[in-house]
Amino acid sequence: MGRMWHSLLLGKWNEIFYWLPIEELIRSRQQEYYDSLGKSDQESDSSTFVELMLEIILDTLRETTVVGNTDEAVKKTNPSVQKLLDVLGDEELSAAQIMERLGLSHRPTFRKNYLNPELAQGAIEMTIPNKPNSRNQRYRRK
């Protein structure tokens, strides 16, 4: 049941899950896998099983190497990256301008989920890198 869950449900949500070798990690943690299924069944609550599967998926992603055009792979697996890059285009925009174009209003969430990860990955850069808190700070695609 659980193996079909990751293959079918997650694969329909994002095709990368069809390609991840999650089966190998499940096999290496088989007893834990069956224990979580049993506990979830006993408690009529799937959260134990879902948490284990998410942990297995995270471990799989950490062990997976992307081959080929990594920019395209990242865009396909993380739609927020594509949205941010599309919004920036060839312009230099402030955080407020980017948030407005993305339809976001909560600055901490924007920084955590969009801005900081892309700065760390090098997809975007600051126009004033030596003054990250400058009121004149803008961001552009790298």
N, C-alpha and C positions, 0 to 999 in steps of 0.2 A: 504493500500500500504506500509506504513512505517513499519508496524508490520511484513509483509512478508519480507521486506528488511532485518531486523535484523535476522529473522529466517532462511531464505534461503541463502542469499548472505554471511552473516557473518558466518553462520553455515558451509557452504561449505569451507570457508577459514580456520576456526578453530572450531572444534566440541564443544568447551566449550560454544559457543554462543547458542547452542541448549539447554543447561542446565541452563543458567543464567535466573533468574526471572525478566527479563527486563519488561515484561508485567505489573507487579505490580507497578513499578515506572512510567511507561507510564500512567497507570490508575490514579495514584496520581497526575500526572502533565498533565492531559488530556487537559485542556484548552490551556496550553502552547504548547502542542503537536499539537493540531489542528491549533492554531495561526501560528506556524512555517510552517506547511504544506501550509496554505493559503498564507502566505507571500512568500514562495518559489515558489508557483504556480503563484502568481501575478507578481513576478519579473523574472520568468523563470530562476531562479538560486536556486539550491538546497542547497546552503551552509548554510543557516539558519537552515534548517531541519537537515542536517548532523551534524552540530555543536551541536544542541540539543540532537540528538541521541547519539553522542559521550559522551556528558555530562551525559546522562541517563545511558549509559553503564558504565562509570567511577563510578557513584554513586552506581550502582548495584555491581560492583566489590568490592567497599569499604565495602558494607554490606554483602558480601558473605563469608561464612566460608567454608574452604576446609576440608573435612573429609577424613581420610585415609592416605595413603602414600603421604605426602606433597612434598617430593623430586620428586617423579614421576609426580605428578600433575604439579609442576612448570616446569619440563622438557618438558612436553607435551604442555603446554600453552605458553612457551617462548623458542622458538628454539635457540635463542642466548645463553641462559644458557647452553643448552645441548652442543652446539658447543664449548663454552669455557671450560666446564668440560671435553669434549672429547679431546680437544687439550692439556689440562694439564695432563690428565691421572694420572700416579703416579709420574710424574716429578715435579721438581721445576724449573720454567721458569721466565725469566725477562719479563717485559712488552713488550719490543721490540720483543722477541722471540714469545710471544703469538700473537702479532699483525701480525707478519710474517706468522705464521701458519694459522691464520684466514684470511689472505689475506687483511688485513687492513693497511692503511697508515696514516690516520688522527688520531694522538694521542688524541686530546681532545674528539673526538667522541668515540673512543675506551674506554677512561676512563669513559665518561658519560653513555654510553650504555651497556658496558660489565663489566669493572673492578669494578667501584665504587658500582653499585647495588649488585654485588655478594659478595663483601667485607661486605657491610652493612647487607646482608641477612645471612652471615656466611657460604656461600657455599665454599668460598675460604679464604685463610689467607695469610698474609705476613710472610716471613721467618725472617724479622727483624722488628717486629711491633713497637718498640720504635724509629725507624729511618725510617719513611715512605718514605723519599726522598733520601735514600741512593742509590748510584750508584750500590751497590751490592744487592739491593732488588730483591727478587724473590717471586713468588706466587705459592701456592700449594692448592690442594683440601683439604678440612677439613675432 
